[in-house]
Amino acid sequence: MCVSCGCGRFEDSHGDERNITVGSLRRAADASNLTIDQVLGATAAACNQMLAAGVPDHQSSGLAVEERLHPD
């Protein structure tokens, strides 16, 4: 779904690839040589940690998407 908004459409990016989809999670799994289940578990754990402790303010936020959209 667009995991970002929770609409329930697992592969719908709503025309903006910055939204998280199952495809995004699969690409993350492939990049890390993990299974989708492992990525889902790690993502859920990280989200729970951020809900409890706050979302870190990273200067590099969004750079991976920006680099893919606008390669050198």
Backbone torsions as a table, in degrees:
resi	resn	phi	psi	omega
1	MET	NA	169.8	165.3
2	CYS	-68.6	90.5	-177.4
3	VAL	-57.1	-27.1	-178.1
4	SER	-60.9	-40.4	-175.5
5	CYS	-109.6	-14.4	177.5
6	GLY	78.1	26.5	-176.5
7	CYS	-71.3	-18.5	179.3
8	GLY	93.3	-0.8	177.0
9	ARG	-99.2	96.3	-168.3
10	PHE	-57.7	-29.8	-177.4
11	GLU	-110.5	9.7	-176.4
12	ASP	-92.4	112.5	178.6
13	SER	-90.6	2.6	-179.5
14	HIS	57.5	32.4	177.8
15	GLY	76.4	9.6	-178.6
16	ASP	-138.4	109.3	-174.2
17	GLU	-69.4	-3.0	173.7
18	ARG	-73.0	-21.1	175.5
19	ASN	-69.5	144.5	-177.6
20	ILE	-84.4	129.3	177.3
21	THR	-127.4	174.1	174.4
22	VAL	-60.1	-35.1	176.2
23	GLY	-59.4	-40.5	177.1
24	SER	-59.9	-44.3	-179.2
25	LEU	-67.3	-37.4	176.8
26	ARG	-65.2	-41.2	178.1
27	ARG	-63.7	-38.5	177.0
28	ALA	-64.2	-40.2	178.1
29	ALA	-62.8	-46.0	179.1
30	ASP	-61.5	-41.5	-178.0
31	ALA	-65.0	-28.3	-176.7
32	SER	-106.0	5.6	-176.8
33	ASN	54.4	43.9	178.1
34	LEU	-118.4	167.0	173.0
35	THR	-85.2	161.8	176.9
36	ILE	-61.3	-36.5	177.7
37	ASP	-62.2	-39.3	178.2
38	GLN	-66.2	-41.8	178.5
39	VAL	-65.3	-42.1	178.0
40	LEU	-60.8	-42.7	179.0
41	GLY	-64.2	-45.4	179.8
42	ALA	-65.7	-38.7	179.5
43	THR	-66.3	-44.7	178.5
44	ALA	-61.7	-43.3	179.7
45	ALA	-63.8	-42.8	179.5
46	ALA	-65.2	-41.1	178.5
47	CYS	-64.0	-42.6	177.8
48	ASN	-62.5	-39.8	178.8
49	GLN	-64.6	-42.6	179.5
50	MET	-68.9	-34.6	176.2
51	LEU	-62.5	-36.8	-178.0
52	ALA	-79.6	-38.8	-171.3
53	ALA	-110.0	-10.0	-177.1
54	GLY	102.5	153.3	-179.5
55	VAL	-83.9	126.0	179.9
56	PRO	-66.9	148.0	178.8
57	ASP	-97.6	95.0	-178.7
58	HIS	-98.1	131.7	177.9
59	GLN	-64.1	-28.1	-175.7
60	SER	-86.7	6.6	-177.2
61	SER	-52.6	123.7	176.7
62	GLY	85.2	-1.8	-177.1
63	LEU	-65.9	-34.1	-179.2
64	ALA	-61.8	-43.1	177.9
65	VAL	-67.3	-44.6	-179.5
66	GLU	-59.3	-42.8	-179.7
67	GLU	-65.4	-37.3	179.2
68	ARG	-70.9	-36.1	-179.7
69	LEU	-74.8	-30.2	-175.8
70	HIS	-132.8	66.7	-179.0
71	PRO	-67.4	153.5	178.8
72	ASP	-66.3	NA	NA
